[in-house]
Amino acid sequence: MTYMDTPYLTSYRHSRTWLGTLLHCMTIWQERQALARMEAHDLEDLGLSAKDAAAEAGRSFWDLPSNR
């Protein structure tokens, strides 16, 4: 299991200010870095392949998902 270094960033609902957007980008980047460090059996538990995880982890920090 992966440990998040700054869990307070993931639980905070960011506002639509420049600071909120910056914090949101940092949170997404941290999540992608954690995903990149996960082992194959952990990814399997999430229903992801190593290829899917690598593709997501390789996205730029400003390439934000539309559902968040």
Biopython code that builds the backbone (N, CA, C, O; Angstrom):
import numpy as np
from Bio.PDB.StructureBuilder import StructureBuilder

atoms = [
    (1, "MET", "N", (0.840, -1.172, 0.000)),
    (1, "MET", "CA", (0.000, 0.000, 0.000)),
    (1, "MET", "C", (0.891, 1.242, 0.000)),
    (1, "MET", "O", (1.966, 1.243, 0.598)),
    (2, "THR", "N", (0.450, 2.263, -0.652)),
    (2, "THR", "CA", (1.237, 3.477, -0.787)),
    (2, "THR", "C", (0.807, 4.504, 0.251)),
    (2, "THR", "O", (-0.383, 4.676, 0.514)),
    (3, "TYR", "N", (1.769, 5.169, 0.827)),
    (3, "TYR", "CA", (1.523, 6.206, 1.824)),
    (3, "TYR", "C", (1.567, 7.569, 1.153)),
    (3, "TYR", "O", (2.509, 7.877, 0.423)),
    (4, "MET", "N", (0.560, 8.375, 1.396)),
    (4, "MET", "CA", (0.529, 9.734, 0.861)),
    (4, "MET", "C", (1.228, 10.658, 1.856)),
    (4, "MET", "O", (0.874, 10.691, 3.035)),
    (5, "ASP", "N", (2.208, 11.397, 1.383)),
    (5, "ASP", "CA", (2.981, 12.278, 2.247)),
    (5, "ASP", "C", (2.164, 13.458, 2.777)),
    (5, "ASP", "O", (2.389, 13.912, 3.899)),
    (6, "THR", "N", (1.228, 13.953, 1.986)),
    (6, "THR", "CA", (0.460, 15.116, 2.397)),
    (6, "THR", "C", (-1.028, 14.847, 2.213)),
    (6, "THR", "O", (-1.630, 15.342, 1.261)),
    (7, "PRO", "N", (-1.627, 14.073, 3.106)),
    (7, "PRO", "CA", (-3.040, 13.733, 2.941)),
    (7, "PRO", "C", (-3.979, 14.928, 3.069)),
    (7, "PRO", "O", (-5.115, 14.872, 2.598)),
    (8, "TYR", "N", (-3.518, 16.015, 3.704)),
    (8, "TYR", "CA", (-4.377, 17.179, 3.852)),
    (8, "TYR", "C", (-4.684, 17.824, 2.512)),
    (8, "TYR", "O", (-5.729, 18.458, 2.368)),
    (9, "LEU", "N", (-3.809, 17.681, 1.533)),
    (9, "LEU", "CA", (-4.064, 18.257, 0.222)),
    (9, "LEU", "C", (-5.167, 17.509, -0.512)),
    (9, "LEU", "O", (-5.931, 18.115, -1.263)),
    (10, "THR", "N", (-5.259, 16.205, -0.305)),
    (10, "THR", "CA", (-6.256, 15.428, -1.029)),
    (10, "THR", "C", (-7.641, 15.583, -0.436)),
    (10, "THR", "O", (-8.636, 15.400, -1.137)),
    (11, "SER", "N", (-7.726, 15.919, 0.853)),
    (11, "SER", "CA", (-9.034, 16.037, 1.482)),
    (11, "SER", "C", (-9.605, 17.447, 1.396)),
    (11, "SER", "O", (-10.789, 17.644, 1.670)),
    (12, "TYR", "N", (-8.813, 18.405, 1.034)),
    (12, "TYR", "CA", (-9.252, 19.800, 0.964)),
    (12, "TYR", "C", (-9.959, 20.052, -0.364)),
    (12, "TYR", "O", (-9.418, 19.740, -1.426)),
    (13, "ARG", "N", (-11.152, 20.608, -0.309)),
    (13, "ARG", "CA", (-11.899, 20.940, -1.528)),
    (13, "ARG", "C", (-11.397, 22.288, -2.027)),
    (13, "ARG", "O", (-11.633, 23.320, -1.398)),
    (14, "HIS", "N", (-10.705, 22.273, -3.157)),
    (14, "HIS", "CA", (-10.054, 23.476, -3.659)),
    (14, "HIS", "C", (-11.046, 24.442, -4.297)),
    (14, "HIS", "O", (-11.960, 24.041, -5.017)),
    (15, "SER", "N", (-10.846, 25.686, -4.022)),
    (15, "SER", "CA", (-11.671, 26.717, -4.644)),
    (15, "SER", "C", (-11.126, 27.002, -6.041)),
    (15, "SER", "O", (-10.079, 26.476, -6.418)),
    (16, "ARG", "N", (-11.812, 27.809, -6.788)),
    (16, "ARG", "CA", (-11.411, 28.117, -8.156)),
    (16, "ARG", "C", (-10.559, 29.381, -8.233)),
    (16, "ARG", "O", (-10.697, 30.171, -9.166)),
    (17, "THR", "N", (-9.691, 29.566, -7.266)),
    (17, "THR", "CA", (-8.738, 30.669, -7.315)),
    (17, "THR", "C", (-7.436, 30.128, -7.893)),
    (17, "THR", "O", (-7.299, 28.921, -8.088)),
    (18, "TRP", "N", (-6.495, 30.999, -8.163)),
    (18, "TRP", "CA", (-5.218, 30.516, -8.705)),
    (18, "TRP", "C", (-4.506, 29.635, -7.693)),
    (18, "TRP", "O", (-3.860, 28.657, -8.069)),
    (19, "LEU", "N", (-4.618, 29.970, -6.413)),
    (19, "LEU", "CA", (-3.990, 29.144, -5.384)),
    (19, "LEU", "C", (-4.686, 27.786, -5.286)),
    (19, "LEU", "O", (-4.028, 26.755, -5.148)),
    (20, "GLY", "N", (-6.001, 27.791, -5.357)),
    (20, "GLY", "CA", (-6.755, 26.543, -5.327)),
    (20, "GLY", "C", (-6.408, 25.664, -6.512)),
    (20, "GLY", "O", (-6.269, 24.449, -6.371)),
    (21, "THR", "N", (-6.268, 26.275, -7.683)),
    (21, "THR", "CA", (-5.901, 25.529, -8.881)),
    (21, "THR", "C", (-4.493, 24.958, -8.741)),
    (21, "THR", "O", (-4.244, 23.813, -9.118)),
    (22, "LEU", "N", (-3.585, 25.745, -8.208)),
    (22, "LEU", "CA", (-2.216, 25.276, -7.993)),
    (22, "LEU", "C", (-2.188, 24.092, -7.020)),
    (22, "LEU", "O", (-1.507, 23.097, -7.269)),
    (23, "LEU", "N", (-2.922, 24.203, -5.924)),
    (23, "LEU", "CA", (-2.990, 23.105, -4.963)),
    (23, "LEU", "C", (-3.605, 21.858, -5.583)),
    (23, "LEU", "O", (-3.180, 20.738, -5.303)),
    (24, "HIS", "N", (-4.601, 22.062, -6.420)),
    (24, "HIS", "CA", (-5.233, 20.941, -7.109)),
    (24, "HIS", "C", (-4.233, 20.248, -8.039)),
    (24, "HIS", "O", (-4.162, 19.020, -8.073)),
    (25, "CYS", "N", (-3.473, 21.025, -8.781)),
    (25, "CYS", "CA", (-2.448, 20.464, -9.668)),
    (25, "CYS", "C", (-1.393, 19.690, -8.872)),
    (25, "CYS", "O", (-0.954, 18.618, -9.289)),
    (26, "MET", "N", (-0.999, 20.234, -7.742)),
    (26, "MET", "CA", (-0.005, 19.555, -6.905)),
    (26, "MET", "C", (-0.562, 18.242, -6.363)),
    (26, "MET", "O", (0.158, 17.246, -6.293)),
    (27, "THR", "N", (-1.822, 18.234, -5.986)),
    (27, "THR", "CA", (-2.455, 17.026, -5.477)),
    (27, "THR", "C", (-2.498, 15.951, -6.550)),
    (27, "THR", "O", (-2.178, 14.792, -6.286)),
    (28, "ILE", "N", (-2.892, 16.330, -7.756)),
    (28, "ILE", "CA", (-2.945, 15.375, -8.866)),
    (28, "ILE", "C", (-1.546, 14.833, -9.146)),
    (28, "ILE", "O", (-1.380, 13.634, -9.368)),
    (29, "TRP", "N", (-0.546, 15.703, -9.136)),
    (29, "TRP", "CA", (0.826, 15.276, -9.382)),
    (29, "TRP", "C", (1.280, 14.261, -8.317)),
    (29, "TRP", "O", (1.903, 13.249, -8.636)),
    (30, "GLN", "N", (0.956, 14.550, -7.054)),
    (30, "GLN", "CA", (1.334, 13.627, -5.976)),
    (30, "GLN", "C", (0.644, 12.279, -6.132)),
    (30, "GLN", "O", (1.253, 11.234, -5.905)),
    (31, "GLU", "N", (-0.624, 12.303, -6.519)),
    (31, "GLU", "CA", (-1.346, 11.055, -6.722)),
    (31, "GLU", "C", (-0.727, 10.241, -7.866)),
    (31, "GLU", "O", (-0.621, 9.017, -7.782)),
    (32, "ARG", "N", (-0.325, 10.928, -8.920)),
    (32, "ARG", "CA", (0.297, 10.225, -10.051)),
    (32, "ARG", "C", (1.663, 9.672, -9.677)),
    (32, "ARG", "O", (2.038, 8.591, -10.132)),
    (33, "GLN", "N", (2.406, 10.397, -8.857)),
    (33, "GLN", "CA", (3.702, 9.881, -8.403)),
    (33, "GLN", "C", (3.515, 8.657, -7.513)),
    (33, "GLN", "O", (4.287, 7.702, -7.596)),
    (34, "ALA", "N", (2.492, 8.685, -6.664)),
    (34, "ALA", "CA", (2.194, 7.524, -5.809)),
    (34, "ALA", "C", (1.782, 6.335, -6.670)),
    (34, "ALA", "O", (2.163, 5.199, -6.389)),
    (35, "LEU", "N", (1.011, 6.593, -7.705)),
    (35, "LEU", "CA", (0.595, 5.535, -8.624)),
    (35, "LEU", "C", (1.805, 4.924, -9.324)),
    (35, "LEU", "O", (1.859, 3.710, -9.525)),
    (36, "ALA", "N", (2.763, 5.748, -9.692)),
    (36, "ALA", "CA", (3.970, 5.254, -10.371)),
    (36, "ALA", "C", (4.810, 4.361, -9.464)),
    (36, "ALA", "O", (5.521, 3.478, -9.946)),
    (37, "ARG", "N", (4.730, 4.587, -8.153)),
    (37, "ARG", "CA", (5.526, 3.789, -7.208)),
    (37, "ARG", "C", (4.843, 2.494, -6.791)),
    (37, "ARG", "O", (5.464, 1.653, -6.142)),
    (38, "MET", "N", (3.591, 2.322, -7.149)),
    (38, "MET", "CA", (2.847, 1.140, -6.720)),
    (38, "MET", "C", (3.361, -0.118, -7.412)),
    (38, "MET", "O", (3.806, -0.078, -8.559)),
    (39, "GLU", "N", (3.290, -1.216, -6.704)),
    (39, "GLU", "CA", (3.709, -2.503, -7.254)),
    (39, "GLU", "C", (2.543, -3.133, -8.012)),
    (39, "GLU", "O", (1.391, -2.729, -7.854)),
    (40, "ALA", "N", (2.862, -4.124, -8.833)),
    (40, "ALA", "CA", (1.879, -4.748, -9.725)),
    (40, "ALA", "C", (0.685, -5.328, -8.958)),
    (40, "ALA", "O", (-0.455, -5.190, -9.402)),
    (41, "HIS", "N", (0.931, -5.969, -7.827)),
    (41, "HIS", "CA", (-0.194, -6.566, -7.099)),
    (41, "HIS", "C", (-1.115, -5.497, -6.498)),
    (41, "HIS", "O", (-2.318, -5.723, -6.366)),
    (42, "ASP", "N", (-0.558, -4.336, -6.136)),
    (42, "ASP", "CA", (-1.386, -3.244, -5.637)),
    (42, "ASP", "C", (-2.229, -2.641, -6.767)),
    (42, "ASP", "O", (-3.400, -2.311, -6.576)),
    (43, "LEU", "N", (-1.620, -2.505, -7.932)),
    (43, "LEU", "CA", (-2.351, -1.993, -9.089)),
    (43, "LEU", "C", (-3.475, -2.946, -9.469)),
    (43, "LEU", "O", (-4.570, -2.519, -9.837)),
    (44, "GLU", "N", (-3.194, -4.225, -9.376)),
    (44, "GLU", "CA", (-4.198, -5.239, -9.681)),
    (44, "GLU", "C", (-5.410, -5.106, -8.754)),
    (44, "GLU", "O", (-6.552, -5.266, -9.186)),
    (45, "ASP", "N", (-5.151, -4.815, -7.486)),
    (45, "ASP", "CA", (-6.234, -4.610, -6.522)),
    (45, "ASP", "C", (-7.128, -3.434, -6.920)),
    (45, "ASP", "O", (-8.322, -3.424, -6.618)),
    (46, "LEU", "N", (-6.552, -2.460, -7.590)),
    (46, "LEU", "CA", (-7.300, -1.292, -8.046)),
    (46, "LEU", "C", (-7.936, -1.503, -9.419)),
    (46, "LEU", "O", (-8.685, -0.654, -9.903)),
    (47, "GLY", "N", (-7.632, -2.638, -10.038)),
    (47, "GLY", "CA", (-8.167, -2.919, -11.362)),
    (47, "GLY", "C", (-7.398, -2.226, -12.467)),
    (47, "GLY", "O", (-7.944, -1.973, -13.540)),
    (48, "LEU", "N", (-6.137, -1.917, -12.217)),
    (48, "LEU", "CA", (-5.295, -1.246, -13.211)),
    (48, "LEU", "C", (-4.167, -2.155, -13.651)),
    (48, "LEU", "O", (-3.668, -2.970, -12.875)),
    (49, "SER", "N", (-3.774, -2.010, -14.889)),
    (49, "SER", "CA", (-2.587, -2.712, -15.365)),
    (49, "SER", "C", (-1.375, -1.801, -15.183)),
    (49, "SER", "O", (-1.521, -0.597, -14.971)),
    (50, "ALA", "N", (-0.199, -2.374, -15.265)),
    (50, "ALA", "CA", (1.021, -1.567, -15.157)),
    (50, "ALA", "C", (1.092, -0.556, -16.301)),
    (50, "ALA", "O", (1.588, 0.558, -16.131)),
    (51, "LYS", "N", (0.592, -0.961, -17.465)),
    (51, "LYS", "CA", (0.590, -0.061, -18.621)),
    (51, "LYS", "C", (-0.334, 1.133, -18.380)),
    (51, "LYS", "O", (0.028, 2.269, -18.687)),
    (52, "ASP", "N", (-1.529, 0.880, -17.829)),
    (52, "ASP", "CA", (-2.465, 1.974, -17.507)),
    (52, "ASP", "C", (-1.871, 2.924, -16.469)),
    (52, "ASP", "O", (-1.981, 4.143, -16.595)),
    (53, "ALA", "N", (-1.245, 2.353, -15.446)),
    (53, "ALA", "CA", (-0.649, 3.165, -14.387)),
    (53, "ALA", "C", (0.489, 4.021, -14.929)),
    (53, "ALA", "O", (0.620, 5.190, -14.564)),
    (54, "ALA", "N", (1.309, 3.442, -15.794)),
    (54, "ALA", "CA", (2.419, 4.192, -16.380)),
    (54, "ALA", "C", (1.908, 5.330, -17.260)),
    (54, "ALA", "O", (2.474, 6.423, -17.271)),
    (55, "ALA", "N", (0.837, 5.061, -17.993)),
    (55, "ALA", "CA", (0.263, 6.111, -18.850)),
    (55, "ALA", "C", (-0.285, 7.253, -18.003)),
    (55, "ALA", "O", (-0.073, 8.419, -18.336)),
    (56, "GLU", "N", (-0.980, 6.943, -16.924)),
    (56, "GLU", "CA", (-1.533, 7.980, -16.045)),
    (56, "GLU", "C", (-0.412, 8.739, -15.335)),
    (56, "GLU", "O", (-0.455, 9.965, -15.236)),
    (57, "ALA", "N", (0.579, 8.016, -14.848)),
    (57, "ALA", "CA", (1.686, 8.646, -14.124)),
    (57, "ALA", "C", (2.523, 9.534, -15.041)),
    (57, "ALA", "O", (3.165, 10.475, -14.573)),
    (58, "GLY", "N", (2.522, 9.250, -16.320)),
    (58, "GLY", "CA", (3.309, 10.019, -17.272)),
    (58, "GLY", "C", (2.634, 11.293, -17.759)),
    (58, "GLY", "O", (3.246, 12.086, -18.475)),
    (59, "ARG", "N", (1.380, 11.494, -17.375)),
    (59, "ARG", "CA", (0.668, 12.705, -17.787)),
    (59, "ARG", "C", (1.245, 13.927, -17.069)),
    (59, "ARG", "O", (1.747, 13.818, -15.951)),
    (60, "SER", "N", (1.171, 15.054, -17.702)),
    (60, "SER", "CA", (1.661, 16.306, -17.119)),
    (60, "SER", "C", (0.772, 16.740, -15.972)),
    (60, "SER", "O", (-0.406, 16.384, -15.930)),
    (61, "PHE", "N", (1.327, 17.511, -15.036)),
    (61, "PHE", "CA", (0.554, 17.934, -13.868)),
    (61, "PHE", "C", (-0.604, 18.849, -14.240)),
    (61, "PHE", "O", (-1.599, 18.905, -13.517)),
    (62, "TRP", "N", (-0.494, 19.567, -15.352)),
    (62, "TRP", "CA", (-1.574, 20.463, -15.746)),
    (62, "TRP", "C", (-2.662, 19.729, -16.549)),
    (62, "TRP", "O", (-3.710, 20.305, -16.842)),
    (63, "ASP", "N", (-2.413, 18.466, -16.901)),
    (63, "ASP", "CA", (-3.391, 17.656, -17.619)),
    (63, "ASP", "C", (-4.335, 17.036, -16.588)),
    (63, "ASP", "O", (-4.180, 15.876, -16.204)),
    (64, "LEU", "N", (-5.307, 17.821, -16.151)),
    (64, "LEU", "CA", (-6.188, 17.428, -15.063)),
    (64, "LEU", "C", (-7.361, 16.601, -15.570)),
    (64, "LEU", "O", (-7.857, 16.834, -16.672)),
    (65, "PRO", "N", (-7.807, 15.636, -14.771)),
    (65, "PRO", "CA", (-8.992, 14.882, -15.159)),
    (65, "PRO", "C", (-10.231, 15.776, -15.110)),
    (65, "PRO", "O", (-10.315, 16.676, -14.274)),
    (66, "SER", "N", (-11.168, 15.536, -15.980)),
    (66, "SER", "CA", (-12.355, 16.389, -16.046)),
    (66, "SER", "C", (-13.345, 16.145, -14.928)),
    (66, "SER", "O", (-14.208, 16.987, -14.680)),
    (67, "ASN", "N", (-13.244, 15.009, -14.241)),
    (67, "ASN", "CA", (-14.214, 14.670, -13.197)),
    (67, "ASN", "C", (-13.811, 15.150, -11.817)),
    (67, "ASN", "O", (-14.453, 14.765, -10.841)),
    (68, "ARG", "N", (-12.783, 15.968, -11.687)),
    (68, "ARG", "CA", (-12.347, 16.419, -10.370)),
    (68, "ARG", "C", (-12.298, 17.881, -10.323)),
    (68, "ARG", "O", (-11.951, 18.454, -9.290)),
]
sb = StructureBuilder()
sb.init_structure("model")
sb.init_model(0)
sb.init_chain("A")
sb.init_seg("    ")
for serial, (resi, resn, name, xyz) in enumerate(atoms, 1):
    if name == "N":
        sb.init_residue(resn, " ", resi, " ")
    sb.init_atom(name, np.array(xyz, "f"), 0.0, 1.0, " ", f" {name:<3s}", serial, name[0])
structure = sb.get_structure()
